[in-house]
Amino acid sequence: MSDPSAGQTTAASVLLESLLPLPISNLQGFPTGGWVDHHESGAMTRRELESWMWAEACDALARAERLHRQFFRLGEPSGRPVWEPPIDIFENEDELAIVAALPGVAPSRLEIAVEGGVLVIAGERSAPALQRAAAIHRLEIPQGRFERRIALPNGRFELMRHDLADGCLTLVLRKLR
């Protein structure tokens, strides 16, 4: 059976051909999974090299998926934060305003503190009741424990007002002189 791409030159084929024949000794330090055939010439065939490259790419994707699941567990009951809310910070001569996006977070599930010059916004977003009895097709809004640590500029501040409306927490800090 003939190769349908025969006669076509692509960047990948030029790269592969520049690597072939590739002696196994040149692959020291590269994981080969133990499946590289040792030919009389000591070189990998083009098919073996392509298979090895695809296996490495698939392994890298699997590692990335494991790391993603490790760092973005939804609703993990450990009490550790699993997400950080996005924020906007605005400053003028007299005030520092911080707006944090907290969709679906009840005021009773929100904690605000200052620890050594760092403003901490923490809490938990519970899964909506609708999610419990439905098939999930897409889940993009984070849920579970969250925490955002914001280093405050040098100086002293006093919380003038705070408001949780329309899914956003707004904190206005007055600069003390």
N, C-alpha and C positions, 0 to 999 in steps of 0.2 A: 504494500500500500504506500502511495507516495505522500509526502508531507505537503499539505495545502499551502504552507507558508514558504515552501522552497523557492528560492530565487528572490525573496523579499528581504530587504535589509532594514532591520530596526535597531534602535539603540541597544536593546536587550541582547539581540543576536550578536551585535558587534562586541559587546561586553563579554558575552559568553565565549565567543570565538577567540577573544584576546586572552582568555583564561585557559583555553584548552590547547594542548593537553596539560592538565594540572597535576603534577606529581603529588601523591599523598603526602610526601614529606613537606610540601608547601602548606598543608592544612594543619600543621602542628598548632595546638592551641585552640583549634576549632572543634566543637563537639560534632562527631560524625555518627553518633548513635550506634557505632559498631557495625553498621551495615555496608560500609564501603568495600566493594570488591577489590581485591588486590590482583590487578592484572599483571601480566609479565612486564609491561612497561612501567608499572607503578603509577599510572595515571587514571584519573576518573573519566568515565565516558561522559559525553554531553548529557545524556539522560540521567546518569547518576548525580551529576552536578545540579541539574535542574531539580531533581527530587530532593536532594539535600537542602537546596535553597528554599524550596517550598516547605519542607519539614521545619527548618529554622524559623521561617516566617510564621507558620502555624503555632509553633511553640511560643514565640514572642507574643502573639495575640492571646494565647491561653494564659500566659503570665500576666498580661495587662488586664485581662478579664478578672482573674483572681484578685489582683491588687484593687481593682475597681470595686469588687464586692466587699473586700476587706475594709476599705475606707469609706464606703457609702452604704453601709447597712441601714436599711429602713427600720425605724422604730426599735432599734436594739434596746433591750431592757437593762443594759449594763449601767445606765446613768451617765455614761460618758457622752459628750456631744457628738452628734453624727453629721451636723451641717452647720454652716455659718450663714446668717442672713446677709444679703448685700446691703451696703450703706452708702449714703451720700453725706458729705460733711461740708458745711458752709461756715465761713468766718467773716465777721466784720469787726469794726473797731471795738464794739462793746460786747459782742456775743459770739458763741460758737453753737451752731445748730447741727444736730445729727439726726438723720432720717434713716430708719432701718425698715426694710420690707419684711413684714411678718404676717402674711396672709393666713387667716384662720386661727390666729393665736388669741386665746381669750386673755383678758387682763389678769385674771387670777392665776394664769400659768406663766407669768412674766416676772423676771427678777432683774433689778438694776442695781449695780453697786460700783463703787470706786475702790480699787485696790492699788495703792502705791503709784498714783499717776496714770492708771489704766482704767478706763470705763469698761465695765463688763455688762453686756446685755445677754441674758440667758433665759431659758425656759423650755417649753415643750409644745409642739404642735401635734395634736392628736389626729389620728386618721378620721376622716369624715365618716359619718354613719352610713352614707351611701356606698362607700367602698366595701363595707363588711358583707353586704348581700349582693354583690355584683361581680361580674367578670371584669377584670382590669385590662383595658386595651392600651392605655398609656398612663404613666405615673411620673409626672415631672415636678410637681410641687412637693418639696421635701417635707418630711414629717419625722416626728421623734424629737429627741433632745437636741437643742441648739445652744451655741454660745458664740458670741463675737466679742473680742477684746480689742479696744481702740485706745492707742496711746494718745493721751491728751498733750497738747503743747505745754511748754513750761508756763507756770503761773498758777494762780488759784482760781477756782470756779465755784459757782453756786448754781444749783438747779433752779431755774426760774419757773419753768413749766414743762409739763410732759403731756402728750396726747396720743392715744391709740385710736386712729380712725382710718377707715377705708383701707385696712390692711397694712398701714404704716405707723410705726412708732416715731414720734417726733420729740426730741429732747432739745431744750434750749437752755444753754448754760451761760450765765452772766459772768463776765470777767471781773474779778475783784482786783482792785488796785491798791 
